[in-house]
């Protein structure tokens, strides 16, 4: 029986020792292709294969190739590495785990119902940063509407807020039904993923109520859920 060649890899500064058979376990993966074209692969000063990726999360990748063990910790991080190395059987196994299924299937499919979600999220962050100069906290109003009719009812309040130089970002119309809270939570998750400290609550403009009581009743209190929400960013 032919003995498999021992291979050393330098992954992000960490050295791993395994066999060529282990690295070839999944045909078509980056690791298998690396061994099929060793002359073109990147090497370190000691002649080891060098991979510029986090060594911490290469351990579970190697464990899977060796024994088929599916990682139970750091699942999102290992999922990204499995995608990078194109180890498709592991990618599919991880996509069935709750941590990845919830993000890749449930939440992303939900956000597909929200027109221009990514663009509006970027706008929200830009406005928050613009309002932050010389302040401990900055605030941006978010308006979530689920229909053209609701969007029309919110036009005057948005104009009023703009006249007060209060930044507003509108999401929708989108088919959210009763899932407005889910959209707000998605925004909070994505904003915090960028490292921002943020919180949100329903927005009620007292001065608007005093100046235009009839309009306040019509625009801000016409439904159980207020379409306007206030996102507060804390900077220090």
C-alpha positions in Angstrom: 0.0 0.0 0.0 1.3 3.4 -1.0 2.0 5.7 2.0 0.7 9.2 1.7 3.1 12.1 1.6 3.4 14.2 4.7 2.7 17.9 4.0 3.4 21.0 6.1 1.3 24.1 5.7 1.7 27.6 7.1 -1.8 29.0 7.5 -1.6 32.6 8.7 1.6 32.0 10.7 0.4 28.7 12.2 2.1 25.5 11.0 0.0 22.4 10.4 1.2 18.9 9.5 -1.1 16.5 7.6 -1.0 14.2 4.6 -1.5 14.7 0.9 -4.4 12.3 1.0 -6.2 14.4 3.6 -5.8 17.6 1.6 -7.1 15.8 -1.5 -10.2 14.4 0.4 -12.5 16.8 -1.5 -11.7 17.0 -5.2 -11.9 20.5 -6.7 -11.2 22.2 -3.3 -8.5 24.8 -3.1 -6.4 22.5 -1.0 -6.6 19.7 -3.6 -5.8 22.1 -6.4 -2.9 23.4 -4.4 -1.3 19.9 -4.3 -2.1 19.3 -8.0 0.0 22.4 -9.0 2.6 22.7 -6.2 5.0 24.7 -8.4 2.6 27.6 -8.7 1.5 27.5 -5.0 2.8 30.1 -2.5 5.6 28.9 -0.2 7.1 30.4 3.0 10.9 30.6 3.7 10.9 27.0 4.9 9.3 25.7 1.8 5.9 25.0 3.4 2.7 25.8 1.5 1.6 29.2 2.7 -2.1 30.2 2.9 -2.9 33.7 3.9 -6.0 32.9 6.0 -6.7 32.7 9.8 -4.9 29.7 11.3 -7.4 29.5 14.2 -10.2 28.4 12.0 -8.1 26.0 9.9 -8.2 23.4 12.8 -11.9 22.5 12.2 -11.3 22.5 8.5 -8.6 19.9 8.9 -10.6 17.9 11.4 -13.4 17.6 8.9 -11.1 16.4 6.2 -9.5 13.9 8.5 -12.5 12.4 10.2 -15.7 14.1 8.8 -16.2 15.9 12.1 -18.5 18.9 11.8 -17.5 21.8 14.0 -19.9 23.0 16.7 -18.1 26.2 17.7 -17.3 29.3 15.7 -19.7 28.1 13.1 -20.0 31.4 11.1 -16.2 31.8 11.0 -15.6 28.1 9.9 -18.4 28.5 7.3 -16.5 31.4 5.7 -13.3 29.4 5.6 -15.1 26.4 4.1 -16.4 28.7 1.4 -12.9 30.0 0.8 -11.4 26.6 0.5 -14.4 25.4 -1.7 -15.0 22.4 0.5 -18.6 22.1 -0.7 -19.7 19.0 1.5 -18.8 21.0 4.6 -20.4 24.2 3.3 -23.7 22.3 2.8 -23.5 20.7 6.3 -22.9 24.0 7.9 -25.7 25.7 6.0 -28.1 23.2 7.7 -26.9 24.4 11.2 -29.2 26.9 12.9 -26.5 29.6 13.1 -26.0 29.6 9.3 -29.6 28.6 8.3 -31.0 31.6 10.2 -28.7 34.1 8.6 -28.3 32.7 5.1 -31.9 31.4 4.5 -34.3 33.0 6.9 -33.0 36.5 7.4 -31.6 37.1 3.9 -34.9 35.9 2.3 -36.8 38.3 4.6 -34.6 41.2 3.6 -35.1 40.5 -0.1 -38.7 41.8 0.5 -37.2 45.2 1.4 -36.3 47.3 -1.6 -32.9 49.0 -1.4 -32.1 47.6 2.0 -28.3 47.7 1.7 -28.3 51.2 0.1 -30.6 52.6 2.8 -28.5 51.0 5.5 -25.4 52.7 4.1 -27.3 56.0 4.0 -28.4 55.5 7.6 -24.8 55.1 8.7 -23.6 58.1 6.7 -26.2 60.3 8.2 -25.4 59.1 11.7 -21.7 59.9 11.2 -22.5 63.3 9.8 -24.6 64.1 12.8 -21.8 62.9 15.2 -19.4 65.8 14.9 -18.8 67.3 18.4 -21.5 65.1 20.0 -21.6 62.1 22.2 -24.6 60.7 20.4 -26.3 61.2 17.1 -29.8 60.3 16.0 -31.5 59.3 12.7 -35.2 58.7 12.2 -36.2 55.6 10.3 -39.6 55.3 8.7 -40.9 51.9 7.7 -43.9 51.7 5.4 -45.6 48.6 4.0 -47.8 50.1 1.3 -48.0 53.0 -1.1 -51.0 54.4 0.9 -48.9 54.4 4.1 -46.0 56.0 2.3 -48.3 58.8 1.1 -49.5 59.4 4.7 -45.9 59.7 5.9 -44.8 62.2 3.3 -45.9 65.3 5.2 -44.3 64.2 8.5 -41.1 63.4 6.6 -41.1 66.9 5.1 -41.7 68.4 8.5 -38.8 66.5 10.0 -36.5 67.5 7.1 -37.5 71.1 7.7 -36.2 70.7 11.2 -33.0 69.2 9.8 -33.7 65.9 11.4 -32.2 63.1 9.1 -34.8 60.5 7.9 -34.3 57.3 6.1 -37.4 55.6 4.6 -37.7 51.8 4.1 -40.4 50.6 1.8 -43.1 50.3 0.6 -42.3 46.6 1.2 -44.5 43.6 1.9 -43.6 43.2 5.6 -47.1 42.7 7.0 -46.6 42.7 10.8 -42.8 42.2 10.5 -41.8 45.8 11.0 -40.1 44.8 14.2 -38.1 42.2 12.4 -36.8 44.8 9.9 -35.8 47.1 12.8 -34.0 44.2 14.5 -32.2 43.4 11.2 -31.0 47.0 11.0 -29.7 46.8 14.6 -27.9 43.5 13.9 -26.2 44.8 10.8 -25.3 48.2 12.3 -23.7 46.5 15.4 -21.9 44.1 13.0 -20.0 47.2 11.7 -19.0 48.0 15.3 -21.4 50.8 16.1 -23.2 51.2 19.4 -26.9 51.7 18.6 -30.3 51.4 20.1 -33.8 52.3 18.8 -37.2 53.2 20.0 -40.5 54.6 18.6 -40.3 58.2 17.6 -42.8 60.7 18.8 -42.3 64.4 18.0 -43.8 66.4 20.8 -43.4 69.8 19.1 -45.1 68.4 16.0 -48.0 67.4 18.1 -48.2 70.8 19.7 -48.0 72.7 16.3 -50.2 70.3 14.3 -52.4 68.3 16.7 -54.8 67.2 13.9 -51.9 66.1 11.7 -50.1 64.4 14.6 -53.2 62.3 15.2 -53.5 61.5 11.5 -49.9 60.7 10.8 -48.4 59.4 14.0 -51.3 57.7 15.7 -53.3 56.3 12.8 -52.1 52.8 13.4 -51.0 50.6 16.4 -47.4 50.6 15.3 -45.8 54.0 14.7 -44.0 54.0 11.3 -41.3 56.3 12.7 -38.5 55.0 14.8 -35.5 56.8 16.3 -32.0 55.1 16.0 -29.5 56.5 18.5 -25.8 56.0 17.9 -23.5 56.4 20.9 -19.9 57.4 20.1 -18.2 57.7 23.4 
